[in-house]
Amino acid sequence: VQTVASGGGLVPAGGSLRLSCAASGSIFRYYIMAWYRQAPGKQRELVAAFTSGDSTNYADSVKGRFAISRDNAKNTVYLQMNSLKPEDTGVYYCNARGRWSQTDYWGQGTQVTVSS
């Protein structure tokens, strides 16, 4: 599966962005989708994810502000980000993990910059 993330940009603190991740090359529902981010000088961290049962998990730092969703008909997963903070700045990556293989597939990432 290939993924292409988009929707990043520069936004002031308190603003909102919606990221999109379009998947192709395989059957979308065979993958568990997640969003990660990597800030400069820091390790990549999980932001939001679907579980194998299609419930959702969020990093504590984004709970109540971010929401992950998916549209299986469009092979797309979204990350709605509200009340953005400067510490949300980073490159956001879409991750697809095979439900049975557990193989991870990464796209190119999209830059999110939140100004104070």
LINDADA-V657283 format. One record per pair of residues at least 24 apart in sequence whose C-alpha atoms are under 10 Angstrom apart, sorted by the first residue. I is the first residue (numbers start at 1). GAP is how many residues later the second one is. Records with the same first field share a line. If there is no record, write none. Layout:
BEGIN
I: GAP / GAP
END
This chain:
BEGIN
1: 24 / 25 / 26 / 27 / 29 / 30 / 95 / 96 / 97 / 103 / 104 / 105 / 106
2: 24 / 93 / 94 / 103 / 104 / 105 / 106
3: 72 / 73 / 74 / 90 / 91 / 92 / 93 / 102 / 103 / 104 / 105 / 106
4: 72 / 89 / 90 / 91 / 102 / 103 / 104 / 105 / 106
5: 30 / 71 / 72 / 73 / 87 / 88 / 89 / 90 / 101 / 102 / 103 / 104 / 105 / 106
6: 72 / 86 / 87 / 88 / 102 / 103 / 104 / 105
7: 71 / 72 / 85 / 103 / 104 / 105
8: 82 / 83 / 84 / 101 / 102 / 103 / 104 / 105
9: 80 / 101 / 102 / 103 / 104 / 105
10: 79 / 101 / 102 / 103 / 104 / 105
11: 73 / 74 / 75 / 78 / 101 / 102 / 103 / 104 / 105
12: 71 / 72 / 73 / 74 / 101 / 102 / 103 / 104
13: 69 / 70 / 71 / 72 / 73 / 74 / 75 / 100 / 101 / 102 / 103
14: 67 / 68 / 69 / 70 / 71 / 72 / 100 / 101 / 102
15: 66 / 67 / 68 / 69 / 70 / 99 / 100
16: 49 / 50 / 64 / 65 / 66 / 67 / 68 / 69 / 98
17: 49 / 62 / 63 / 64 / 65 / 66 / 67 / 95
18: 48 / 49 / 50 / 60 / 61 / 62 / 63 / 64
19: 49 / 58 / 59 / 60 / 61 / 62 / 73 / 74 / 75 / 91 / 93
20: 48 / 49 / 50 / 56 / 57 / 58 / 59 / 60 / 74 / 90
21: 49 / 54 / 55 / 56 / 57 / 58 / 72 / 73 / 74 / 75 / 86 / 88 / 89
22: 48 / 49 / 52 / 53 / 54 / 55 / 56 / 72 / 85
23: 49 / 51 / 52 / 53 / 54 / 71 / 72 / 73 / 84
24: 50 / 51 / 52
26: 49
27: 45 / 48
28: 43 / 44 / 45 / 46 / 47 / 48 / 49 / 68 / 70
29: 42 / 43 / 44 / 46 / 69 / 70
30: 66 / 67 / 68 / 69 / 70 / 71
31: 64 / 65 / 66 / 67 / 68 / 69 / 70 / 71 / 72 / 73 / 74
32: 63 / 64 / 65 / 66 / 67 / 68 / 70 / 72
33: 35 / 36 / 37 / 43 / 44 / 45 / 61 / 62 / 63 / 64 / 65 / 66 / 71 / 72
34: 24 / 34 / 35 / 43 / 44 / 45 / 59 / 60 / 61 / 62 / 63
35: 33 / 42 / 43 / 44 / 57 / 58 / 59 / 60 / 61 / 71 / 74
36: 54 / 55 / 56 / 57 / 58 / 59 / 70 / 73
37: 51 / 52 / 53 / 54 / 55 / 56 / 57 / 72 / 73 / 74 / 75
38: 50 / 51 / 52 / 53 / 54 / 55 / 71 / 73
39: 48 / 49 / 50 / 51 / 52 / 53 / 72 / 73 / 74
40: 49 / 50 / 51
42: 48
44: 46 / 47 / 48 / 49
45: 47 / 48
46: 46 / 47 / 49
47: 32 / 41 / 45 / 46
48: 31 / 46
49: 30 / 45 / 46 / 47
51: 48
52: 45 / 46 / 47 / 48
61: 26 / 27
62: 26
84: 28 / 29 / 30 / 31 / 32
85: 28 / 29 / 30 / 31
86: 26 / 27 / 28 / 29 / 30
87: 26 / 27 / 28 / 29
88: 24 / 25 / 26 / 27
89: 24 / 25 / 26
90: 24
END
